[in-house]
Amino acid sequence: MATNELALHHITVRFGGLVALDDVSLRVAPGKVVGVIGPNGAGKTTLFNVICGFVPPTEGSLTLDGRPWRPRPHQLNGLGIARTLQGVGQFGGMSVLENVMVGVRGRRARAETEAFEALDRCGVADYAAARPGALPYAIRKRVELARALASRPRILMLDEPAGGLDTDEIHWLGELIKNAGTTVLLVEHHMDLVMSICDEILVLDFGKPIALGTPGEISTNERVTEAYLGTPA
């Protein structure tokens, strides 16, 4: 098996005259937490959509385990790739437990057990019988994470998981991600969270990669400071 589970090679995405991603390359090694940051409109969600097969690259290619890969949304679960959304995308007519059972990969006979274990891991097992729409937003975010974890993913893609969470909840989230036991690709605006849990960070600005490195390297990079972190007065 190749050293890198997932790799993007010179990915460019154009929507008419708009360049959403411009020659982006990234290798996501097994067991690592890789962050993708940048201002609004930098292309972060487009990058996720390319990996999930929702947006085909105009140029470039992807590999999975060293082999050419053309992602298809309906194949992601079977390949062990799970993604959370920026918001919460639960089914209102189903219970929390049933929502999480949707994410279970294989072993359908154990779906209920594994879904409950994922809820317990995320601290929301007490809400298993509730309807998602009746719950606070922060609880629904935990349910979203539980659904992703229930699939026992080899690659976990988190799109703004800290959105709407308070300081204590963000700390809890960081510990969960660090101890997830899987490869994590993270898009996030909360810089304290990104810097504390990521092994490597890719910085995008107007779709173009401007830096790639460790949190220490990124925090002292002048181009990143100017584009994203803000230039000191």
Backbone as CSV, one residue per row, in Angstrom:
resi,resn,N_x,N_y,N_z,CA_x,CA_y,CA_z,C_x,C_y,C_z
1,MET,0.848,-1.197,0.000,0.000,0.000,0.000,0.881,1.243,0.000
2,ALA,0.448,2.268,-0.672,1.235,3.492,-0.768,1.323,4.181,0.591
3,THR,2.341,4.996,0.733,2.559,5.718,1.983,1.419,6.680,2.276
4,ASN,0.893,7.319,1.240,-0.145,8.328,1.421,-1.508,7.764,1.062
5,GLU,-2.465,7.893,1.977,-3.809,7.398,1.704,-4.478,8.194,0.583
6,LEU,-4.360,9.503,0.654,-5.088,10.367,-0.264,-4.157,11.449,-0.771
7,ALA,-4.200,11.711,-2.074,-3.359,12.766,-2.629,-4.091,13.495,-3.746
8,LEU,-3.919,14.816,-3.769,-4.430,15.659,-4.846,-3.231,16.165,-5.634
9,HIS,-3.317,16.073,-6.947,-2.198,16.428,-7.796,-2.593,17.559,-8.751
10,HIS,-2.120,18.772,-8.453,-2.283,19.924,-9.342,-3.756,20.134,-9.735
11,ILE,-4.604,20.171,-8.720,-6.045,20.318,-8.953,-6.394,21.776,-9.268
12,THR,-7.071,21.973,-10.386,-7.627,23.272,-10.760,-9.115,23.099,-11.037
13,VAL,-9.917,24.010,-10.515,-11.360,23.991,-10.760,-11.773,25.368,-11.254
14,ARG,-12.430,25.395,-12.395,-12.946,26.652,-12.942,-14.451,26.561,-13.080
15,PHE,-15.132,27.621,-12.679,-16.568,27.768,-12.919,-16.730,28.953,-13.867
16,GLY,-16.767,28.671,-15.152,-16.779,29.761,-16.121,-15.457,30.515,-16.036
17,GLY,-15.551,31.820,-15.788,-14.340,32.621,-15.673,-13.759,32.655,-14.276
18,LEU,-14.438,32.023,-13.299,-13.973,32.018,-11.918,-13.067,30.825,-11.669
19,VAL,-11.884,31.073,-11.143,-10.971,29.996,-10.765,-11.147,29.739,-9.267
20,ALA,-11.797,28.625,-8.937,-12.081,28.308,-7.535,-10.887,27.649,-6.859
21,LEU,-10.155,26.830,-7.591,-8.919,26.220,-7.116,-7.883,26.345,-8.212
22,ASP,-6.663,26.683,-7.830,-5.630,26.970,-8.818,-4.358,26.179,-8.504
23,ASP,-4.213,25.008,-9.140,-3.003,24.190,-9.035,-2.716,23.800,-7.581
24,VAL,-3.684,23.101,-6.972,-3.569,22.695,-5.571,-3.107,21.242,-5.490
25,SER,-2.026,21.023,-4.769,-1.536,19.669,-4.505,-1.468,19.461,-2.994
26,LEU,-1.858,18.268,-2.557,-1.867,17.966,-1.126,-1.794,16.461,-0.926
27,ARG,-0.941,16.034,-0.004,-0.879,14.625,0.381,-1.330,14.503,1.830
28,VAL,-2.268,13.605,2.062,-2.810,13.381,3.399,-2.348,11.998,3.853
29,ALA,-1.373,11.967,4.737,-0.771,10.708,5.169,-1.641,10.004,6.201
30,PRO,-1.565,8.679,6.264,-2.373,7.915,7.220,-2.140,8.354,8.664
31,GLY,-3.251,8.516,9.394,-3.185,8.833,10.803,-2.888,10.277,11.138
32,LYS,-2.727,11.126,10.141,-2.405,12.524,10.372,-3.670,13.380,10.380
33,VAL,-3.575,14.542,11.043,-4.640,15.548,11.016,-4.131,16.695,10.150
34,VAL,-4.777,16.901,9.016,-4.356,17.930,8.062,-5.442,18.996,7.990
35,GLY,-5.068,20.243,8.214,-6.013,21.349,8.175,-5.933,22.113,6.868
36,VAL,-7.061,22.652,6.448,-7.134,23.530,5.275,-7.768,24.827,5.741
37,ILE,-7.032,25.928,5.647,-7.535,27.210,6.108,-7.425,28.252,5.003
38,GLY,-8.082,29.378,5.223,-8.054,30.474,4.272,-9.264,31.361,4.453
39,PRO,-9.247,32.568,3.912,-10.390,33.478,4.031,-11.634,32.897,3.369
40,ASN,-12.782,33.492,3.636,-14.007,33.092,2.945,-13.803,33.209,1.443
41,GLY,-14.257,32.201,0.715,-14.104,32.208,-0.728,-12.744,31.735,-1.207
42,ALA,-11.934,31.184,-0.288,-10.582,30.745,-0.662,-10.586,29.439,-1.439
43,GLY,-11.693,28.684,-1.383,-11.775,27.426,-2.112,-11.757,26.191,-1.230
44,LYS,-11.899,26.372,0.068,-11.798,25.250,1.003,-12.902,24.215,0.782
45,THR,-14.149,24.673,0.719,-15.257,23.733,0.527,-15.219,23.130,-0.872
46,THR,-14.770,23.905,-1.865,-14.608,23.347,-3.209,-13.616,22.195,-3.187
47,LEU,-12.542,22.338,-2.413,-11.558,21.266,-2.279,-12.211,20.002,-1.732
48,PHE,-13.021,20.168,-0.686,-13.745,19.024,-0.131,-14.682,18.413,-1.180
49,ASN,-15.359,19.269,-1.941,-16.309,18.769,-2.939,-15.620,18.014,-4.065
50,VAL,-14.392,18.395,-4.371,-13.613,17.640,-5.361,-13.315,16.240,-4.826
51,ILE,-12.872,16.164,-3.581,-12.538,14.875,-2.983,-13.762,13.975,-2.892
52,CYS,-14.926,14.574,-2.651,-16.161,13.791,-2.509,-16.835,13.482,-3.840
53,GLY,-16.321,14.036,-4.935,-16.890,13.743,-6.248,-18.048,14.618,-6.649
54,PHE,-18.343,15.665,-5.860,-19.432,16.574,-6.223,-19.006,17.581,-7.283
55,VAL,-17.718,17.890,-7.319,-17.177,18.832,-8.295,-15.990,18.177,-9.005
56,PRO,-16.100,17.936,-10.315,-14.971,17.343,-11.029,-13.888,18.390,-11.279
57,PRO,-12.621,18.023,-11.120,-11.560,18.994,-11.391,-11.470,19.319,-12.877
58,THR,-11.230,20.577,-13.180,-11.008,20.981,-14.566,-9.662,20.456,-15.046
59,GLU,-8.688,20.483,-14.155,-7.363,19.937,-14.423,-6.875,19.223,-13.175
60,GLY,-5.932,18.303,-13.353,-5.353,17.595,-12.228,-6.018,16.262,-11.974
61,SER,-5.543,15.567,-10.939,-6.030,14.225,-10.651,-5.918,13.917,-9.165
62,LEU,-6.555,12.824,-8.762,-6.492,12.349,-7.389,-6.006,10.907,-7.381
63,THR,-5.343,10.531,-6.281,-4.989,9.133,-6.075,-5.409,8.722,-4.679
64,LEU,-5.777,7.456,-4.531,-6.129,6.865,-3.253,-5.293,5.600,-3.108
65,ASP,-4.501,5.540,-2.072,-3.559,4.430,-1.880,-2.634,4.262,-3.071
66,GLY,-2.243,5.373,-3.656,-1.289,5.346,-4.740,-1.854,5.005,-6.095
67,ARG,-3.166,4.802,-6.168,-3.795,4.442,-7.438,-4.674,5.593,-7.925
68,PRO,-4.739,5.800,-9.243,-5.627,6.839,-9.771,-7.046,6.628,-9.258
69,TRP,-7.688,7.726,-8.880,-9.011,7.635,-8.258,-9.897,8.751,-8.770
70,ARG,-11.089,8.353,-9.207,-12.100,9.306,-9.623,-13.275,9.180,-8.664
71,PRO,-13.363,10.058,-7.679,-14.351,9.882,-6.610,-15.793,9.984,-7.092
72,ARG,-16.638,9.170,-6.478,-18.074,9.179,-6.697,-18.758,9.271,-5.337
73,PRO,-19.702,10.201,-5.175,-20.315,10.388,-3.849,-20.888,9.114,-3.252
74,HIS,-21.527,8.279,-4.060,-22.177,7.084,-3.514,-21.180,5.997,-3.130
75,GLN,-19.913,6.155,-3.494,-18.905,5.156,-3.167,-18.108,5.505,-1.911
76,LEU,-18.270,6.719,-1.397,-17.415,7.183,-0.305,-17.544,6.319,0.942
77,ASN,-18.761,6.008,1.345,-18.960,5.231,2.561,-18.284,3.867,2.450
78,GLY,-18.435,3.225,1.302,-17.821,1.922,1.093,-16.311,1.962,1.101
79,LEU,-15.748,3.118,0.740,-14.293,3.279,0.737,-13.758,3.729,2.094
80,GLY,-14.668,3.962,3.030,-14.233,4.388,4.358,-13.948,5.866,4.462
81,ILE,-14.648,6.683,3.669,-14.469,8.131,3.704,-15.774,8.754,4.201
82,ALA,-15.696,9.494,5.301,-16.880,10.124,5.882,-16.674,11.628,5.943
83,ARG,-17.766,12.372,5.750,-17.699,13.827,5.758,-18.839,14.410,6.575
84,THR,-18.516,15.410,7.381,-19.567,16.189,8.028,-19.765,17.473,7.231
85,LEU,-20.922,18.093,7.420,-21.252,19.324,6.707,-21.008,20.532,7.596
86,GLN,-21.004,21.726,6.982,-20.818,22.952,7.760,-21.940,23.115,8.776
87,GLY,-23.147,22.802,8.369,-24.274,22.885,9.278,-24.606,21.508,9.813
88,VAL,-25.873,21.214,9.903,-26.318,19.891,10.327,-27.330,19.408,9.301
89,GLY,-27.137,18.206,8.798,-27.989,17.701,7.733,-28.765,16.462,8.133
90,GLN,-29.391,16.505,9.301,-30.081,15.311,9.790,-31.505,15.195,9.242
91,PHE,-31.997,13.971,9.282,-33.358,13.680,8.826,-34.340,13.941,9.965
92,GLY,-35.236,14.923,9.777,-36.132,15.333,10.841,-37.144,14.286,11.245
93,GLY,-37.498,13.381,10.337,-38.497,12.371,10.647,-37.943,11.125,11.295
94,MET,-36.661,11.134,11.602,-36.006,9.987,12.216,-35.432,10.388,13.564
95,SER,-35.262,9.408,14.430,-34.649,9.689,15.730,-33.153,9.938,15.550
96,VAL,-32.533,10.461,16.595,-31.080,10.665,16.580,-30.358,9.349,16.312
97,LEU,-30.768,8.283,16.991,-30.133,6.984,16.790,-30.282,6.517,15.350
98,GLU,-31.467,6.668,14.784,-31.689,6.252,13.397,-30.854,7.078,12.429
99,ASN,-30.690,8.366,12.722,-29.843,9.213,11.888,-28.409,8.702,11.873
100,VAL,-27.913,8.326,13.038,-26.533,7.858,13.133,-26.389,6.477,12.499
101,MET,-27.416,5.653,12.576,-27.376,4.327,11.948,-27.178,4.413,10.438
102,VAL,-27.622,5.523,9.849,-27.443,5.718,8.411,-25.962,5.694,8.038
103,GLY,-25.124,6.150,8.966,-23.702,6.237,8.667,-22.933,4.946,8.836
104,VAL,-23.528,3.942,9.460,-22.801,2.698,9.729,-22.440,2.008,8.423
105,ARG,-21.176,1.604,8.323,-20.671,0.951,7.102,-20.552,-0.550,7.346
106,GLY,-21.276,-1.344,6.520,-21.198,-2.795,6.659,-21.826,-3.257,7.964
107,ARG,-21.754,-4.551,8.247,-22.212,-5.139,9.496,-23.565,-4.575,9.925
108,ARG,-24.533,-4.632,9.010,-25.829,-4.007,9.298,-26.494,-4.577,10.543
109,ALA,-26.192,-5.842,10.870,-26.802,-6.449,12.052,-26.372,-5.738,13.323
110,ARG,-25.222,-5.071,13.278,-24.719,-4.349,14.450,-24.909,-2.846,14.334
111,ALA,-25.714,-2.420,13.373,-25.843,-0.990,13.105,-26.321,-0.217,14.332
112,GLU,-27.328,-0.732,15.023,-27.870,-0.011,16.174,-26.840,0.085,17.289
113,THR,-26.128,-1.006,17.536,-25.113,-1.011,18.587,-23.991,-0.035,18.274
114,GLU,-23.510,-0.062,17.035,-22.401,0.802,16.656,-22.825,2.274,16.626
115,ALA,-24.070,2.517,16.223,-24.570,3.897,16.244,-24.647,4.419,17.672
116,PHE,-25.126,3.586,18.586,-25.231,4.017,19.994,-23.839,4.251,20.572
117,GLU,-22.878,3.393,20.216,-21.504,3.578,20.702,-20.922,4.898,20.202
118,ALA,-21.229,5.261,18.965,-20.736,6.526,18.417,-21.375,7.709,19.135
119,LEU,-22.657,7.607,19.428,-23.330,8.672,20.192,-22.722,8.814,21.579
120,ASP,-22.442,7.681,22.214,-21.842,7.706,23.538,-20.454,8.345,23.491
121,ARG,-19.695,8.021,22.467,-18.352,8.592,22.293,-18.416,10.111,22.144
122,CYS,-19.500,10.593,21.559,-19.674,12.030,21.353,-20.468,12.692,22.469
123,GLY,-20.780,11.920,23.514,-21.420,12.488,24.689,-22.890,12.816,24.531
124,VAL,-23.558,12.193,23.562,-24.971,12.519,23.333,-25.849,11.267,23.270
125,ALA,-25.430,10.189,23.920,-26.216,8.954,23.898,-27.584,9.138,24.556
126,ASP,-27.671,10.071,25.497,-28.950,10.302,26.186,-30.022,10.839,25.239
127,TYR,-29.621,11.328,24.076,-30.569,11.907,23.123,-30.941,10.930,22.009
128,ALA,-30.597,9.655,22.154,-30.770,8.683,21.080,-32.205,8.611,20.559
129,ALA,-33.178,8.741,21.434,-34.582,8.610,21.033,-35.200,9.919,20.565
130,ALA,-34.497,11.026,20.736,-35.056,12.336,20.396,-35.041,12.590,18.902
131,ARG,-35.853,13.551,18.472,-35.819,14.025,17.087,-34.792,15.159,16.995
132,PRO,-33.961,15.150,15.972,-32.897,16.163,15.886,-33.401,17.597,15.935
133,GLY,-34.556,17.857,15.315,-35.060,19.216,15.238,-35.400,19.825,16.577
134,ALA,-35.579,18.992,17.605,-35.934,19.482,18.930,-34.711,19.767,19.794
135,LEU,-33.525,19.547,19.249,-32.301,19.647,20.052,-31.544,20.945,19.789
136,PRO,-30.767,21.409,20.767,-29.922,22.583,20.560,-28.900,22.319,19.447
137,TYR,-28.455,23.393,18.822,-27.547,23.281,17.682,-26.257,22.535,18.050
138,ALA,-25.692,22.833,19.210,-24.435,22.203,19.607,-24.590,20.695,19.760
139,ILE,-25.750,20.254,20.237,-26.016,18.814,20.356,-26.131,18.191,18.971
140,ARG,-26.776,18.886,18.063,-26.927,18.361,16.699,-25.571,18.254,16.000
141,LYS,-24.662,19.176,16.311,-23.311,19.077,15.758,-22.622,17.808,16.254
142,ARG,-22.840,17.463,17.502,-22.259,16.231,18.047,-22.881,15.004,17.377
143,VAL,-24.168,15.078,17.108,-24.838,13.980,16.413,-24.252,13.798,15.010
144,GLU,-23.976,14.924,14.357,-23.361,14.878,13.027,-22.002,14.179,13.084
145,LEU,-21.220,14.493,14.100,-19.937,13.832,14.283,-20.111,12.343,14.565
146,ALA,-21.104,12.023,15.381,-21.351,10.621,15.707,-21.705,9.824,14.459
147,ARG,-22.496,10.412,13.588,-22.873,9.709,12.358,-21.643,9.420,11.504
148,ALA,-20.719,10.392,11.432,-19.490,10.176,10.665,-18.621,9.111,11.316
149,LEU,-18.491,9.168,12.641,-17.643,8.203,13.342,-18.229,6.793,13.316
150,ALA,-19.557,6.695,13.213,-20.205,5.379,13.204,-19.780,4.543,12.004
151,SER,-19.312,5.194,10.962,-18.868,4.456,9.776,-17.457,3.905,9.937
152,ARG,-16.833,4.185,11.078,-15.448,3.774,11.335,-14.562,4.170,10.150
153,PRO,-14.521,5.455,9.822,-13.848,5.878,8.598,-12.333,5.773,8.688
154,ARG,-11.723,5.504,7.566,-10.260,5.573,7.479,-9.831,7.007,7.185
155,ILE,-10.738,7.784,6.565,-10.502,9.208,6.328,-11.752,9.960,6.775
156,LEU,-11.584,10.869,7.731,-12.695,11.656,8.265,-12.523,13.096,7.815
157,MET,-13.485,13.603,7.058,-13.444,14.963,6.528,-14.414,15.832,7.321
158,LEU,-13.877,16.837,7.987,-14.673,17.696,8.857,-14.725,19.103,8.286
159,ASP,-15.927,19.554,7.945,-16.115,20.871,7.342,-16.698,21.814,8.384
160,GLU,-15.863,22.678,8.949,-16.253,23.649,9.977,-16.949,22.968,11.164
161,PRO,-16.323,21.957,11.768,-16.996,21.255,12.874,-17.182,22.100,14.125
162,ALA,-16.380,23.158,14.293,-16.481,23.976,15.506,-17.498,25.099,15.383
163,GLY,-18.112,25.268,14.226,-19.086,26.331,14.028,-20.247,26.226,15.002
164,GLY,-20.529,27.293,15.729,-21.641,27.311,16.669,-21.342,26.720,18.026
165,LEU,-20.085,26.303,18.266,-19.725,25.709,19.551,-19.051,26.748,20.442
166,ASP,-19.217,26.584,21.764,-18.545,27.498,22.690,-17.135,26.988,22.991
167,THR,-16.418,27.702,23.841,-15.009,27.390,24.109,-14.826,25.987,24.665
168,ASP,-15.653,25.602,25.629,-15.533,24.261,26.217,-15.833,23.179,25.192
169,GLU,-16.841,23.424,24.367,-17.204,22.439,23.348,-16.113,22.302,22.290
170,ILE,-15.457,23.418,21.958,-14.361,23.368,20.988,-13.184,22.584,21.565
171,HIS,-12.917,22.762,22.865,-11.853,21.981,23.517,-12.191,20.496,23.460
172,TRP,-13.441,20.157,23.752,-13.887,18.762,23.663,-13.704,18.231,22.247
173,LEU,-14.069,19.038,21.257,-13.940,18.632,19.866,-12.483,18.353,19.510
174,GLY,-11.584,19.216,19.953,-10.170,19.014,19.677,-9.665,17.690,20.226
175,GLU,-10.076,17.356,21.444,-9.658,16.088,22.036,-10.236,14.907,21.264
176,LEU,-11.483,15.036,20.823,-12.109,13.964,20.047,-11.347,13.725,18.747
177,ILE,-10.997,14.805,18.055,-10.299,14.679,16.781,-8.916,14.073,16.984
178,LYS,-8.202,14.546,18.001,-6.855,14.034,18.249,-6.869,12.545,18.572
179,ASN,-7.963,12.088,19.198,-8.052,10.682,19.608,-8.960,9.860,18.703
180,ALA,-9.244,10.386,17.508,-10.165,9.693,16.602,-9.586,8.392,16.069
181,GLY,-8.272,8.269,16.057,-7.654,7.036,15.576,-7.773,6.847,14.086
182,THR,-7.890,7.941,13.349,-8.045,7.852,11.902,-7.399,9.071,11.255
183,THR,-7.330,9.053,9.945,-6.844,10.203,9.191,-7.931,11.269,9.173
184,VAL,-7.550,12.528,9.402,-8.536,13.608,9.453,-8.114,14.733,8.518
185,LEU,-9.057,15.175,7.702,-8.879,16.365,6.867,-9.884,17.388,7.362
186,LEU,-9.382,18.546,7.784,-10.190,19.506,8.529,-10.203,20.870,7.860
187,VAL,-11.408,21.400,7.594,-11.580,22.800,7.203,-12.165,23.528,8.403
188,GLU,-11.497,24.594,8.846,-11.940,25.235,10.078,-11.445,26.678,10.154
189,HIS,-12.297,27.560,10.752,-11.935,28.959,10.944,-11.352,29.228,12.325
190,HIS,-11.618,28.360,13.275,-11.117,28.577,14.634,-9.630,28.226,14.671
191,MET,-8.797,29.264,14.631,-7.368,29.050,14.477,-6.739,28.361,15.684
192,ASP,-7.235,28.617,16.883,-6.680,27.948,18.054,-6.854,26.437,17.932
193,LEU,-8.015,26.010,17.445,-8.274,24.591,17.259,-7.346,24.014,16.191
194,VAL,-7.257,24.693,15.058,-6.414,24.221,13.959,-4.967,24.081,14.411
195,MET,-4.455,25.097,15.074,-3.045,25.101,15.472,-2.744,24.059,16.545
196,SER,-3.744,23.699,17.332,-3.494,22.774,18.439,-3.596,21.309,18.047
197,ILE,-4.282,20.997,16.937,-4.496,19.572,16.630,-3.914,19.124,15.302
198,CYS,-3.546,20.058,14.419,-3.119,19.660,13.072,-1.630,19.324,13.016
199,ASP,-1.310,18.302,12.257,0.083,17.969,11.976,0.622,18.826,10.834
200,GLU,-0.267,19.156,9.899,0.125,19.942,8.732,-1.060,20.801,8.313
201,ILE,-0.769,21.973,7.751,-1.825,22.911,7.369,-1.560,23.428,5.963
202,LEU,-2.606,23.389,5.134,-2.576,23.998,3.813,-3.348,25.305,3.886
203,VAL,-2.748,26.371,3.370,-3.403,27.676,3.356,-3.749,28.049,1.918
204,LEU,-5.029,28.356,1.701,-5.502,28.783,0.393,-5.869,30.262,0.431
205,ASP,-5.649,30.947,-0.679,-6.073,32.334,-0.818,-6.531,32.530,-2.253
206,PHE,-7.808,32.847,-2.439,-8.401,32.960,-3.773,-8.119,31.713,-4.606
207,GLY,-8.233,30.539,-3.947,-8.088,29.271,-4.646,-6.671,28.795,-4.846
208,LYS,-5.704,29.629,-4.525,-4.306,29.274,-4.767,-3.603,28.909,-3.461
209,PRO,-2.833,27.818,-3.439,-2.085,27.481,-2.231,-0.939,28.468,-2.010
210,ILE,-0.896,29.052,-0.814,0.167,30.022,-0.523,1.125,29.520,0.544
211,ALA,0.756,28.435,1.249,1.654,27.882,2.260,1.209,26.473,2.619
212,LEU,2.176,25.649,2.968,1.920,24.294,3.432,3.022,23.953,4.427
213,GLY,2.613,23.614,5.658,3.629,23.313,6.655,3.024,22.971,7.994
214,THR,3.877,22.865,9.000,3.432,22.583,10.357,2.758,23.826,10.944
215,PRO,2.011,23.674,12.038,1.418,24.852,12.670,2.454,25.922,13.004
216,GLY,3.620,25.514,13.469,4.661,26.485,13.780,5.121,27.248,12.558
217,GLU,5.280,26.537,11.449,5.709,27.190,10.217,4.639,28.127,9.681
218,ILE,3.388,27.690,9.764,2.289,28.503,9.247,2.102,29.761,10.077
219,SER,2.242,29.645,11.389,1.995,30.794,12.265,3.032,31.898,12.089
220,THR,4.189,31.560,11.521,5.227,32.575,11.318,5.408,32.936,9.845
221,ASN,4.531,32.439,8.993,4.630,32.708,7.557,4.009,34.074,7.246
222,GLU,4.775,34.975,6.675,4.297,36.336,6.430,3.151,36.370,5.426
223,ARG,3.182,35.499,4.417,2.101,35.487,3.430,0.787,35.074,4.078
224,VAL,0.852,34.139,5.002,-0.348,33.710,5.728,-0.840,34.826,6.624
225,THR,0.078,35.495,7.297,-0.289,36.603,8.173,-1.042,37.677,7.394
226,GLU,-0.539,38.001,6.230,-1.170,39.039,5.411,-2.525,38.590,4.871
227,ALA,-2.608,37.331,4.413,-3.813,36.869,3.734,-4.914,36.448,4.703
228,TYR,-4.535,35.929,5.857,-5.558,35.291,6.690,-5.542,35.714,8.146
229,LEU,-4.374,35.709,8.758,-4.315,35.967,10.187,-4.363,37.440,10.526
230,GLY,-4.133,38.292,9.525,-4.190,39.731,9.759,-2.814,40.300,10.041
231,THR,-2.464,41.339,9.338,-1.173,41.984,9.534,-1.205,42.846,10.785
232,PRO,-0.240,42.662,11.705,-0.225,43.480,12.923,-0.165,44.973,12.588
233,ALA,-0.855,45.771,13.389,-0.859,47.228,13.175,0.482,47.835,13.529
